[in-house]
């Protein structure tokens, strides 16, 4: 037994001496040996660094979100770029974990009107998802929505529709978990069809999705259908859906909600086109009351209201028996229209201060 211990000790010492001789010639082997002999220590050091960097990324992300909400898009972009760099260090250049900061960067580029840069980062996010999970990965649909929205802003509605249809196709495979995005893709498709002048297709697609639409999206779909019917000069149907949209907004949020402003003005515009001037004025006034309550006179919303009032006085019929009375009333209407249009410009200018 003692003899065996002596032999083992000599063998082990020889092994260590030979190993140390080799290690002196190679720092790489030294590093590997430390990893083999002391794995808990190496893992602990790496784990601590990973945790620290992860916490740092979360804190910077929170700063980016706050800056974005406050309208400081350039600062937000800087923060999200930092998150991207940290995630790249932690997970590698081809990790799908880079998609989240890329999406956030895309939002800031969109807010800064750097639409080409927004498309660039979204395309990179798309490539990462496809490489990691394939081209039918459900979350890829959210990236397609973002890209489609940017192309819509550039005016390339055909390209926008292509991405939005792809988003719809992919998201419907996991429509329960990603229901909000799936529902948004439906509206985006109908809206883009409308932009392309495909009114009948937009109406058909919107109506086919009304039943399954989220309650908060239904008024927007009704509004879209109303506009499509107006474009098709089917004014009775247009009025029907505007009124349904108005009722839907009221049912959701009550009579004093900001969503009603655009709806009232759109319906008022339809009524003006049909020469229902007094009824149009009623809905314009309703819109004005909401705007003054929530936005004030120095706002884009108030500018829209004043423009609508200007249209009312510029378009309404003049009831006069005599030519002099006709001209006097016409002049008075035009002067009032001009005053409202000027008010609209002033409100718009102030809204940018």
C-alpha positions in Angstrom: 0.0 0.0 0.0 2.9 2.4 0.9 4.7 1.4 -2.2 1.6 2.3 -4.3 1.3 5.7 -2.7 5.0 6.4 -3.4 4.6 5.4 -7.1 1.5 7.6 -7.5 3.1 10.6 -5.8 6.2 10.3 -8.1 3.9 10.0 -11.2 1.8 13.0 -10.1 4.8 15.2 -9.4 6.3 14.3 -12.8 3.0 15.2 -14.5 2.9 18.6 -12.8 6.5 19.4 -13.6 6.1 18.5 -17.2 2.8 20.5 -17.4 4.5 23.6 -15.8 7.3 23.3 -18.4 4.8 23.4 -21.2 2.8 26.2 -19.5 5.9 28.5 -19.4 5.9 28.3 -23.2 2.3 29.1 -23.6 0.1 31.6 -21.8 -2.9 30.2 -23.6 -2.4 26.8 -22.0 -2.0 28.5 -18.7 -5.4 30.2 -19.1 -6.9 26.8 -20.1 -5.4 25.0 -17.1 -6.8 27.6 -14.7 -10.2 27.1 -16.3 -9.9 23.3 -15.9 -8.5 23.3 -12.3 -10.5 26.2 -11.0 -13.8 26.4 -13.1 -15.9 27.8 -10.2 -13.5 30.8 -9.9 -13.5 31.6 -13.6 -17.2 31.1 -13.9 -17.8 33.3 -10.9 -15.7 36.1 -12.4 -17.5 35.9 -15.8 -20.9 35.6 -14.1 -20.3 38.7 -12.0 -19.3 40.7 -15.1 -22.3 39.4 -17.1 -24.7 40.3 -14.3 -23.2 43.8 -13.9 -23.4 44.5 -17.6 -27.0 43.2 -17.8 -28.0 45.5 -14.9 -26.3 48.4 -16.6 -28.1 47.7 -19.9 -31.5 47.6 -18.1 -30.8 51.0 -16.4 -29.7 52.6 -19.7 -32.8 51.1 -21.4 -35.0 52.7 -18.7 -33.3 56.1 -19.3 -33.9 55.7 -23.1 -37.6 55.0 -22.5 -38.0 58.0 -20.3 -36.2 60.3 -22.7 -38.3 59.1 -25.6 -41.5 59.7 -23.6 -40.3 63.2 -22.8 -39.8 63.9 -26.5 -36.0 64.0 -26.3 -35.5 61.5 -29.2 -31.8 62.2 -29.8 -30.9 61.4 -26.2 -33.1 58.3 -26.3 -31.3 57.2 -29.4 -28.0 57.5 -27.7 -29.2 55.4 -24.8 -30.6 52.6 -27.0 -27.3 52.5 -29.0 -25.5 51.9 -25.7 -27.9 49.1 -24.9 -27.3 47.6 -28.3 -23.5 47.7 -27.8 -23.7 46.1 -24.3 -26.0 43.3 -25.7 -23.7 42.8 -28.6 -20.8 42.3 -26.1 -22.9 39.9 -23.9 -24.6 37.8 -26.5 -22.7 38.2 -29.8 -23.3 40.0 -33.1 -25.8 37.6 -34.4 -28.0 37.2 -31.3 -31.7 37.8 -31.5 -31.4 39.7 -28.2 -30.2 42.6 -30.3 -33.6 43.0 -31.9 -35.1 44.9 -28.9 -32.6 47.8 -28.9 -32.7 47.9 -32.7 -36.5 48.3 -32.6 -36.2 51.1 -30.0 -33.6 52.8 -32.2 -35.9 52.5 -35.1 -38.7 54.3 -33.2 -36.3 57.2 -32.3 -35.1 57.4 -35.9 -38.8 57.6 -37.0 -39.5 60.3 -34.5 -36.5 62.2 -35.8 -37.8 61.8 -39.3 -34.6 59.8 -40.2 -36.8 57.3 -42.1 -33.9 55.7 -44.1 -32.0 55.0 -40.9 -35.2 53.6 -39.3 -35.6 51.1 -42.2 -31.9 50.2 -41.9 -32.1 49.2 -38.3 -35.4 47.4 -38.7 -34.0 45.4 -41.6 -31.1 44.4 -39.4 -33.6 43.3 -36.8 -35.4 41.3 -39.4 -32.2 39.5 -40.5 -31.3 38.6 -37.0 -34.7 37.0 -36.3 -34.7 35.1 -39.6 -31.1 33.8 -39.0 -32.0 32.7 -35.5 -35.5 31.3 -35.9 -36.4 31.2 -39.5 -38.7 33.3 -41.7 -42.0 32.2 -40.0 -41.0 33.2 -36.5 -44.1 35.0 -35.0 -42.2 37.9 -33.5 -40.8 38.7 -36.9 -44.3 40.0 -37.7 -43.8 42.9 -35.2 -40.7 43.9 -37.2 -42.6 43.8 -40.4 -45.3 46.1 -38.9 -42.6 48.6 -38.1 -41.0 48.5 -41.5 -44.4 48.8 -43.2 -45.3 51.8 -41.1 -42.0 53.5 -42.1 -42.6 52.8 -45.8 -46.1 54.3 -45.4 -44.6 57.4 -44.0 -42.3 57.7 -47.0 -45.3 57.4 -49.3 -44.3 54.0 -50.7 -47.7 52.4 -50.1 -47.0 49.4 -52.3 -44.0 48.5 -50.2 -45.8 49.2 -47.0 -48.7 46.9 -48.0 -46.2 44.1 -48.8 -44.7 44.2 -45.3 -48.1 44.6 -43.6 -49.5 41.6 -45.4 -46.4 39.6 -44.4 -47.0 40.8 -40.8 -50.6 39.6 -40.9 -49.6 36.2 -42.4 -47.0 35.5 -39.7 -48.8 37.0 -36.7 -52.0 35.0 -37.3 -50.0 31.8 -36.5 -49.7 33.0 -32.9 -52.6 35.4 -32.9 -53.6 34.6 -29.3 -50.2 35.6 -27.7 -49.6 38.5 -30.1 -53.2 39.6 -30.4 -52.5 43.3 -30.2 -50.0 43.3 -33.0 -52.2 41.0 -35.0 -55.1 43.3 -34.7 -53.0 46.3 -35.6 -51.8 44.5 -38.8 -55.4 44.2 -39.9 -56.0 47.9 -39.6 -52.7 48.7 -41.3 -53.6 46.7 -44.3 -57.0 48.3 -44.7 -55.6 51.8 -44.2 -52.8 51.2 -46.8 -55.3 49.8 -49.3 -57.3 53.0 -48.8 -54.1 55.1 -49.4 -53.6 53.2 -52.7 -57.2 54.1 -53.8 -58.3 50.5 -53.4 -61.5 51.6 -51.6 -63.5 48.4 -52.3 -60.7 46.2 -51.1 -60.3 48.3 -48.0 -64.0 48.2 -47.2 -64.1 44.4 -47.7 -61.1 43.7 -45.6 -62.1 46.0 -42.8 -65.6 44.6 -42.7 -64.4 41.0 -42.6 -62.3 41.8 -39.6 -64.8 43.9 -37.6 -66.2 41.0 -35.6 -62.8 39.9 -34.3 -61.3 43.3 -33.8 -60.4 44.6 -30.4 -63.0 47.1 -29.1 -60.5 50.0 -29.2 -59.8 49.3 -32.9 -63.4 49.0 -34.0 -64.1 52.8 -34.1 -61.0 53.3 -36.3 -62.2 50.5 -38.7 -65.7 52.1 -38.9 -64.0 55.5 -39.6 -61.9 53.9 -42.4 -65.0 52.3 -44.0 -66.8 55.6 -43.8 -64.0 57.4 -45.6 -63.7 54.6 -48.3 -67.5 54.9 -49.0 -67.1 58.7 -49.2 -64.3 58.2 -51.8 -66.7 56.0 -53.7 -69.3 58.8 -53.4 -71.7 56.5 -51.5 -72.5 59.3 -49.1 -75.4 57.5 -47.3 -73.2 54.6 -46.4 -70.4 57.0 -45.4 -72.7 58.9 -43.0 -73.9 55.6 -41.5 -70.4 54.4 -40.7 -69.3 57.8 -39.4 -72.2 57.8 -36.9 -71.4 54.2 -35.9 -67.8 55.3 -35.3 -68.9 58.3 -33.2 -71.1 56.0 -31.1 -68.3 53.5 -30.7 -65.9 56.1 -29.4 -68.6 57.4 -26.9 -69.3 53.9 -25.7 -65.6 53.3 -25.1 -64.5 56.5 -23.5 -67.5 58.8 -23.0 -68.6 62.0 -24.7 -65.6 64.1 -23.7 -62.7 62.1 -25.2 -60.1 63.3 -27.6 -60.7 60.5 -30.1 -64.0 62.2 -31.0 -62.3 65.3 -32.3 -61.1 63.8 -35.6 -64.3 61.9 -35.9 -66.5 64.9 -35.5 -64.5 66.9 -38.0 -64.5 64.1 -40.6 -68.2 63.8 -40.3 -68.7 67.6 -40.4 -66.6 67.7 -43.6 -68.9 65.0 -45.2 -71.9 67.1 -44.2 -70.4 70.2 -45.7 -69.9 68.3 -49.0 -73.6 67.4 -48.8 -74.6 71.0 -48.1 -75.9 70.2 -44.7 -74.3 73.3 -43.3 -76.1 73.7 -39.9 -75.7 70.1 -39.0 -72.0 70.3 -40.0 -71.6 73.4 -37.7 -73.0 71.5 -34.8 -70.4 68.7 -35.0 -67.6 71.3 -35.6 -68.7 73.0 -32.4 -68.6 69.7 -30.5 -65.1 69.1 -31.7 -64.1 72.6 -30.6 -65.4 72.1 -27.1 -63.3 69.0 -26.6 -60.2 70.6 -28.1 -60.4 73.7 -25.9 -60.8 71.4 -22.8 -57.8 69.2 -23.5 -55.5 71.0 -25.9 -56.2 74.7 -25.9 -55.9 77.2 -28.7 -52.2 76.7 -29.4 -52.5 73.2 -30.8 -52.7 71.3 -34.1 -56.1 70.1 -33.0 -57.4 73.7 -32.7 -55.9 74.5 -36.1 -58.0 71.7 -37.6 -61.1 72.9 -35.9 -60.6 76.5 -37.2 -59.9 75.2 -40.7 -63.2 73.3 -40.5 -65.1 76.5 -39.5 -63.4 78.3 -42.3 -64.7 75.7 -44.7 -68.2 76.2 -43.3 -68.2 79.9 -44.1 -66.4 79.5 -47.5 -68.9 76.9 -48.7 -72.3 77.6 -47.2 -75.1 78.8 -49.4 -76.2 82.4 -49.4 -79.9 83.1 -49.0 -80.6 86.6 -50.4 -83.3 87.9 -52.7 -81.5 91.0 -53.9 -78.1 91.1 -55.6 -76.7 93.7 -53.2 -77.7 91.6 -50.2 -76.2 88.6 -51.9 -72.8 90.3 -52.4 -72.8 91.8 -48.9 -73.5 88.3 -47.4 -71.0 86.7 -49.6 -68.3 89.2 -48.6 -69.2 88.7 -45.0 -68.9 84.9 -45.3 -65.5 85.2 -47.1 -64.2 87.5 -44.5 -65.2 85.2 -41.7 -63.7 82.2 -43.6 -60.4 84.1 -44.0 -60.4 84.9 -40.3 -60.8 81.3 -39.3 -58.1 80.2 -41.8 -55.8 82.8 -40.2 -56.6 81.5 -36.8 -55.8 78.0 -38.0 -52.3 79.1 -39.2 -51.6 80.9 -35.9 -52.6 77.9 -33.9 -50.4 75.7 -36.0 -47.4 78.0 -35.6 -47.9 78.2 -31.8 -48.1 74.4 -31.6 -44.5 74.1 -32.6 -43.2 76.4 -29.9 
